[in-house]
Amino acid sequence: MGNWVIRFIVGSNPQQPYSPSQKMNEIFNFPYLDTRSLREVFGLGKFGEARLREKLPSPIYWIKPDRKVLWNFVLVRDYLINGSGPAHDRLVERYIATLPDHGE
């Protein structure tokens, strides 16, 4: 398994709209993992991964660009640690605000 580096923009305000340069920097704060890596990082089996797929909607938490499922590492990690709640909802909103089609 490789090294995982997650960085955040210090001082970013999720209440204010992102500038194009902030969006490009911020989107890299939400890396994706393949299913095998997800299982290794979080100690999940096939059943645990299937339950996550049922609970967490696509394309927010996972995408399937070809035949391979890719998981949003930051959102899944936050969900598994903190569960769903206002703080998690704000993180999801922050992620959605980084998407290229959002607000343009």
C-alpha positions in Angstrom: 0.0 0.0 0.0 1.3 3.4 -0.9 1.6 6.5 1.3 -1.5 8.7 1.6 -1.1 12.4 1.7 -4.1 14.5 2.3 -3.8 18.3 2.4 -6.3 21.0 3.1 -6.4 24.7 2.2 -5.6 26.5 5.5 -8.0 29.3 6.2 -10.5 28.4 3.5 -14.1 29.5 4.3 -16.7 27.0 3.2 -19.4 29.8 3.4 -17.8 31.8 0.6 -17.7 30.7 -3.1 -14.5 29.3 -4.4 -12.4 31.1 -7.0 -11.3 28.9 -9.9 -7.8 28.6 -8.5 -9.1 27.6 -5.1 -11.4 25.0 -6.8 -8.4 23.4 -8.6 -6.4 23.3 -5.3 -9.3 22.1 -3.2 -10.5 19.3 -5.5 -7.2 17.5 -5.0 -8.0 17.3 -1.2 -10.6 14.6 -2.0 -8.6 11.7 -3.5 -10.2 8.4 -4.6 -9.3 4.9 -3.6 -10.0 1.6 -5.4 -12.1 -0.9 -3.5 -9.1 -3.1 -2.6 -7.3 -0.1 -1.0 -10.5 0.9 0.7 -10.8 -2.5 2.3 -7.1 -2.5 3.4 -7.2 1.0 4.8 -10.4 0.5 6.8 -10.2 -3.2 7.5 -13.4 -3.9 5.6 -14.5 -7.2 4.1 -16.8 -7.7 1.1 -19.9 -7.4 3.3 -18.7 -4.1 4.8 -17.9 -2.7 1.4 -21.3 -3.7 0.1 -23.0 -2.1 3.1 -21.2 1.1 2.4 -22.3 1.1 -1.2 -25.9 0.6 -0.1 -25.7 3.4 2.5 -23.5 6.0 0.7 -24.8 7.4 -2.5 -23.0 7.5 -5.8 -21.5 9.8 -7.2 -20.8 11.6 -3.9 -19.0 8.8 -2.1 -18.1 6.5 -4.9 -18.0 6.5 -8.7 -17.7 3.8 -11.3 -15.9 5.3 -14.3 -15.3 2.0 -16.0 -15.9 -1.3 -14.3 -13.8 -0.3 -11.3 -15.4 1.3 -8.2 -13.5 4.3 -6.8 -14.2 5.6 -3.3 -13.9 9.2 -2.1 -11.3 8.6 0.7 -12.0 11.8 2.7 -15.8 11.4 2.8 -15.8 7.7 3.5 -13.2 8.2 6.3 -15.2 11.0 7.9 -18.4 9.0 7.6 -16.8 5.9 9.3 -15.2 7.9 12.1 -18.0 10.5 12.8 -21.1 9.1 11.2 -23.6 11.3 9.4 -24.4 14.6 11.1 -24.0 18.4 10.6 -20.2 18.4 10.5 -20.2 15.6 7.9 -22.9 17.3 5.9 -20.7 20.4 5.8 -17.8 18.3 4.5 -20.0 16.9 1.8 -21.1 20.4 0.8 -17.5 21.5 0.7 -16.7 18.6 -1.6 -19.7 19.4 -3.9 -18.5 23.0 -4.1 -15.2 21.9 -5.5 -16.8 20.0 -8.5 -16.2 21.8 -11.8 -19.9 22.0 -12.8 -21.1 23.3 -9.4 -22.1 27.0 -9.5 -20.7 27.7 -12.9 
